[in-house]
Amino acid sequence: MASRKVAIKEVSDSIFHLEFPTIHLMCSALIRFQEYYECPKFKNKIFTLEEYMDWYAEKFGDFTYFQDVAGFNIPSYSLNEFYGGDFDPLTNKEKKILQVFEKTKKPYYIIATSSASATQENDLIHEMSHGLYYINEEYHNRVKEILKGQDLGDIYKWLGKKGYNKVHFLDEAHALLMEDSRSFSRSNFRASDYRSVRRLLRNNYDSHYVPLRSKTKKVKI
């Protein structure tokens, strides 16, 4: 039987990384938190897992979420309705996640990857960039400055087809551009076409990401 223990660590100021042993466990625990935050259909709406699965299958032809998603990023404010009882009933996994962060000082940001992913190192950079964009105002402003005037039309079209919410296009584009060349190319883009902006974004990331020497705790989900 696969492990259900999740390693939790504050990897930078107010940014917490959850490392799951399997992609299935990660997705099943975090799917509603994530999609309440950014789904174009269900953002800021109360919904059941069945409702989301039906919508996803209709949009993409089948429910392939657990094969499509490699990481998660969730700001603390998106959990308010879950703590407040609006999502009733909660799944047992959702309850466990909420218990972990119940006393954590806000604002904070949750990112998640799986050790079972062949691209975990790249997944972590992608999700970490989301965390910095939310938590670190200087980083956030520098990203907007770098991307101002850039032609991101093709990336935005791709994000729309993949089901991302327009509200998050800029943040998502910057995280996508942060990926290594091989992963970025899998999105049907050539890294060489964005070489200069990718370099600027990476320099910004390197200058603002300060790892913390914090303890890792393991929680059974």
C-alpha positions in Angstrom: 0.0 0.0 0.0 1.4 3.4 -1.0 2.4 5.8 1.8 -0.1 8.5 2.8 2.5 10.6 4.6 3.0 14.1 3.3 6.2 16.1 4.1 5.4 19.7 5.0 8.1 22.4 5.2 8.2 26.2 5.2 10.6 26.6 2.3 10.6 30.4 2.3 8.9 33.1 4.4 5.2 32.2 4.6 5.5 29.7 1.7 4.8 26.1 2.7 5.8 23.1 0.5 3.7 19.9 0.7 5.5 17.0 -0.9 3.1 14.1 -1.6 4.3 10.5 -2.2 1.9 10.1 -5.1 0.3 12.4 -7.6 -3.1 10.7 -6.9 -3.0 11.6 -3.2 -1.9 15.1 -4.0 -4.7 15.7 -6.5 -7.4 14.1 -4.4 -6.5 16.2 -1.4 -6.1 19.6 -3.0 -8.3 19.6 -6.1 -11.2 21.7 -4.6 -8.8 24.1 -2.8 -7.0 24.8 -6.1 -10.1 25.0 -8.3 -12.0 27.3 -5.9 -9.0 29.6 -6.4 -8.5 29.5 -10.1 -11.0 27.5 -12.1 -12.8 29.6 -14.8 -16.1 27.8 -14.0 -15.9 27.4 -10.2 -13.7 30.3 -8.9 -15.2 31.7 -5.7 -18.2 29.3 -6.0 -19.3 26.4 -3.8 -19.2 23.1 -5.6 -19.0 19.4 -5.1 -16.2 17.2 -6.4 -18.7 15.5 -8.6 -19.8 18.8 -10.2 -16.2 19.6 -10.9 -15.4 16.2 -12.4 -18.5 16.4 -14.7 -17.4 19.9 -15.9 -13.8 18.9 -16.5 -14.8 15.7 -18.4 -17.2 17.7 -20.6 -14.6 20.4 -21.3 -11.7 18.1 -22.0 -13.4 14.9 -23.2 -12.7 12.8 -20.1 -11.7 13.3 -16.4 -7.9 13.2 -16.8 -7.1 15.7 -14.0 -4.9 13.3 -12.1 -2.8 12.8 -15.3 -2.8 16.5 -16.3 -1.8 18.2 -13.0 1.8 18.1 -11.7 1.6 20.8 -8.9 -0.6 23.0 -6.8 -0.5 26.6 -5.5 -3.0 28.0 -3.1 -3.1 31.3 -1.3 -4.4 31.2 2.3 -7.4 33.4 1.6 -8.8 30.7 -0.7 -9.3 28.4 2.3 -11.6 30.8 4.2 -14.8 29.3 2.9 -13.5 25.8 3.7 -12.8 26.8 7.2 -16.1 28.6 7.4 -18.2 25.5 6.6 -19.4 26.6 3.2 -18.0 23.4 1.7 -20.0 20.8 3.6 -19.2 18.0 3.7 -15.5 18.2 3.5 -13.5 15.2 2.5 -11.3 13.6 5.2 -8.2 14.7 3.2 -9.5 18.3 3.1 -10.0 18.2 6.8 -6.4 17.0 7.4 -5.0 19.8 5.3 -7.1 22.4 7.0 -6.0 21.1 10.4 -2.4 21.5 9.4 -2.7 25.2 8.7 -5.4 26.1 11.2 -3.1 28.2 13.4 -0.7 29.4 10.7 -0.3 33.2 10.5 -1.9 34.8 7.4 -1.1 35.5 4.7 0.7 32.3 3.7 0.9 30.3 0.5 0.7 26.6 0.0 2.6 24.9 -2.9 2.6 21.2 -3.6 4.5 18.7 -5.7 4.9 14.9 -5.7 8.1 12.9 -5.3 6.5 10.5 -7.8 6.7 13.1 -10.6 9.6 12.7 -13.1 9.7 16.5 -13.3 9.5 17.4 -9.6 12.5 19.8 -9.5 10.9 21.8 -12.4 7.4 21.5 -10.8 8.8 23.0 -7.6 10.3 26.0 -9.4 7.0 26.6 -11.2 5.0 26.5 -8.0 7.6 28.4 -5.9 7.4 31.3 -8.4 3.6 31.4 -7.8 4.3 31.6 -4.0 6.8 34.5 -4.4 4.4 36.3 -6.7 1.8 36.3 -4.0 3.9 36.7 -0.9 6.7 39.0 -2.0 5.6 42.4 -3.2 9.0 43.4 -4.6 9.1 40.1 -6.6 5.6 40.6 -7.8 6.2 44.2 -9.0 9.4 43.2 -10.8 7.6 40.4 -12.6 5.0 42.8 -13.9 7.8 45.2 -14.9 9.6 42.5 -16.8 6.5 41.3 -18.7 5.1 44.7 -19.4 5.0 45.1 -23.2 6.0 41.5 -23.9 4.0 39.6 -26.5 2.3 36.9 -24.4 -0.6 36.4 -26.7 0.3 32.8 -27.7 0.9 31.8 -24.1 -2.4 33.3 -23.1 -4.2 31.4 -25.8 -2.6 28.2 -24.7 -3.5 28.9 -21.0 -7.1 29.5 -22.1 -7.3 26.2 -23.9 -5.8 24.4 -20.8 -8.6 25.8 -18.6 -6.9 28.5 -16.7 -8.8 31.5 -15.4 -8.0 34.8 -17.2 -7.5 36.5 -13.9 -4.4 34.5 -13.4 -2.9 34.6 -16.9 0.0 36.9 -16.0 1.0 35.0 -12.9 0.7 31.7 -14.8 2.6 32.9 -17.8 5.5 34.0 -15.6 5.5 30.6 -13.8 5.5 28.8 -17.2 8.4 31.0 -18.4 10.3 30.0 -15.3 10.3 26.3 -16.3 13.4 24.7 -17.7 13.7 24.6 -21.5 12.6 21.0 -21.9 9.4 21.4 -19.8 8.6 24.8 -21.4 9.0 23.3 -24.9 6.4 20.6 -23.9 3.9 23.5 -23.9 4.5 23.9 -27.6 6.7 26.9 -27.2 10.4 27.4 -28.1 12.4 28.5 -25.2 14.8 30.3 -27.5 11.9 32.7 -28.6 11.7 33.9 -25.0 15.3 33.7 -24.0 15.8 37.3 -22.8 12.6 37.5 -20.7 13.2 34.0 -19.2 16.7 35.2 -18.1 15.3 38.3 -16.5 12.6 36.3 -14.7 15.1 33.8 -13.5 17.4 36.5 -12.2 14.5 38.0 -10.3 13.6 34.6 -8.8 17.2 33.9 -7.7 17.5 37.3 -6.0 14.2 36.9 -4.0 14.0 33.3 -3.1 15.6 32.9 0.3 15.4 29.2 1.5 14.6 28.7 5.1 16.3 26.1 7.3 13.1 24.9 8.9 12.2 21.5 10.1 10.1 19.1 7.9 7.1 17.5 9.6 5.2 14.5 8.2 1.5 14.2 8.3 -0.7 11.3 7.3 -3.4 12.5 4.9 
